[in-house]
Amino acid sequence: MMNFKLSVFQLRMRGWTRNLQSCGRWSIAVSFGGPPALIRSLLLVLALALGSGTVMADDLPCYPTFYQTKNIRCIDGLVSSLSTLKSAAPDAHTGIHSNIEGAVGFLARLFHDHPEERRRLLTNSVSVDVKGIYIESLYRAGLTWDARTYADANSLSELFKGYMTGNLSSIRETKSTYIASVNDLLIGAYFASGDLRYINNILTNYTTLMMKW
């Protein structure tokens, strides 16, 4: 029996819901409705990835609704929380820390879609660990020149070269797998953009895995 390391075990939306697969203790529900209905279901995933420094809005962490509200306090709260994260051992397959990839996905899409916020964040004073997260986020956003420039300016050129050598995929090219960090990356990108293609990517992969299991 395969031991899937799933980041999201169940996705629900308001309206019509179709159970595609239920096998043992795994259960995935795919649903069809508007993007806001995903918020409460996926909230826990990113909250765990971001740690305890979450900015609250209406009794919910505000990251899942950022694509609607454009709440700048969410961004600043995210950066503050990154400074307190304890990085676990890197994933054996990817070398990436699973507990920050939700934040990387969020920032990657933010940097891509909001150049004014990208400029603001990159000129602020942050810890070297946060700078490293910024470099990965820029690279994941497809902003290779910005990632290289920021890395060189902060004496982190070797980190950037590692991403180049490892052929790290951009958010646009990332495909869902059974590795939790990859799915956290996609969920973070969804929270920043509201682009359901990231969620569909995960759902398609999970249903395919379950049908083969």
N, C-alpha and C positions, 0 to 999 in steps of 0.2 A: 504494500500500500504506500502510495506516495505521501510525503509529509510536506504539504504546501505551506509556505510561510506567507500567509495572506495578510495584507494591510487592511483591507476592508472585507468584513464577512457578510455584511448585508447592506444593501442600498435600497432605500424606500423613497417614493415620491407620492404626493397626493394624487387623487384621481384613480384611474384604472391601473392595477398592479397585477403582473403576471409572474407567478413562481415558475422559474425555468428549471430549477434543479434543486433537489434536497437529498443529500446523501450523507448519512451518518450525522456528525455534528456540524457539517458545513451546510449553510443555507444561503442562497443568493436570490434576492428578489429584484427583478428588473421592472421598472415602471415607466410610464409615459405621462409627462406633465411638464409644468414650467420649471425653470431652473431654481427659483426660490424654495421649492419643496424639498430640494436635496440638503438644505442647510443643516437642519437638526440631525439628519442621519449621518452626515460626514463630519460633523463638528468635532467629535472625539478624536478623530485621526490627527487632524492638524493641531489640536490643543495639546495632544501628547507630544507631537513633534516639536512644538514651539516652547514647551516648558511652562513654568508658572508665571511668567511675566506678561500675561495676556491682558490687553485692554478690553474692558467690558463695555457693552452697549446694549441696552434693553435686556439685561440679564443674560446675554449671550456674548461669547467672544465675537468681536466684530470682523474678524478676517473672512469668514464665509460670505459676508455680504459686501465686502469691499468693492467688488465690481459694480455694485449698485450705488453705494453711498460715497465712494471715493474719500473715505474718512482718513485724513492725514494722521490722526492720532493712532490709527491702527499701524501705520508704517513705523512711526517712532516707537510704539510699544513693541513691535516686532524686533527692531534693532536692539532695544534694551534687553529683551529676553534672550537674544542671541549671545549677549555678553555673559550670561549666566549658565548657558548650556554646558553640560559635561559630555564631551564626546566619548562615545563608547568605542570599542575596537572596530576598525573598519570592516566592512563586509568582505568576506573571503573572496567573493567573485568579482566585486567591483572596486574594492578599496575605498568605498564611500561610506561615510558615517550615516546610518539610517536615521538617527534622531535629529538630523538637521535638514534632511532632503525636502521635507515639506516646506520649510522656510526658503530653501534654495529655489524650489519651483515657483513659490509666490513671488520672490524677488526677481527671478528671471523674467517672468511675464510682466512684472511692474516695470523693470528696466526697459523692456522692449516697447511697451505701450505708452510709457509716461517719461519722456526724455527730461522734462523739467525736474521730476522727482529723482531721476537717475543722477542728474548733475548735483542736486542738493545733497543727496546721501553720500556721493563719492567725494565731496569736498568737506564733509564733516569729519571731526576727529573721532576715531573708533579704535578698538583694540585690534591687535594683529590677527586674532582669530576671526573677528568680524570682517576684516579686510580680506582674509582668505575666502570667506563665504561670499563676499561681493565678487571676487574674481571668478569663482565657479558659477555664480549666478549670471554674470555678464557673458561668460563663455556659453552657458546653457541657452542664453537668450539669442545666441548667434552674433553677439557683438564682440567679435574676436579682437578687433583693433582696440576697442575700449578696455577689454580684459588685459591685453598685453601692456597697454599704456599704464593702466592703474597698477599692474603688478610691478612693472619697471620702476615706477615712481615710489613704490613702497618696499623696495628691496625683496620682492617676492617673485622674481622672474622664474625661479626654478619650479615654483608651484604651477605657474602658467605653462611652462614647458612640459610638465608632467601631464597636464590635461591634453596638450597637443599630441604628445607621444602616445598617450593612452587612447587617443581618438574618442574622447568623451562626446557623447551624442548631445545635440541640442534638444530643447524642449519639443520643437516641431518634429524631430526625428525619433524621439523616445517612444518605445513600445512597451506596454504593460507586460510584466513577467510575474513569476511567483515570488520574486525578491521584494520584500516590503519597501525598501528604500526607493525603488523605481516607482512604485505606485504612490508613495507619499509625495514624490516629486510631481507627478501628474495632478494629484489632488490639490497641492499648493498652487499650481498654475491655474487650475479651475477657479479657486477662490479669488485669485487676483483678476481674472478675466471674465468669468461666467461662460467660458467657451465649453459647451457640452461635449466637444470632441474628445476632451481629456477623459471624461467620465465614460463615454462610449468605448474608448480604448480599453479601459479597465474591465468594463462589463463584457466586452467581446472576448477578451482573454480569459476571464474567469469561466464563462459559459463553455468555451472551447476546452479548457482544462477539465471541467467537471464532466463533460460528455465523454472525455477520453479516460476518465478515472475508473 
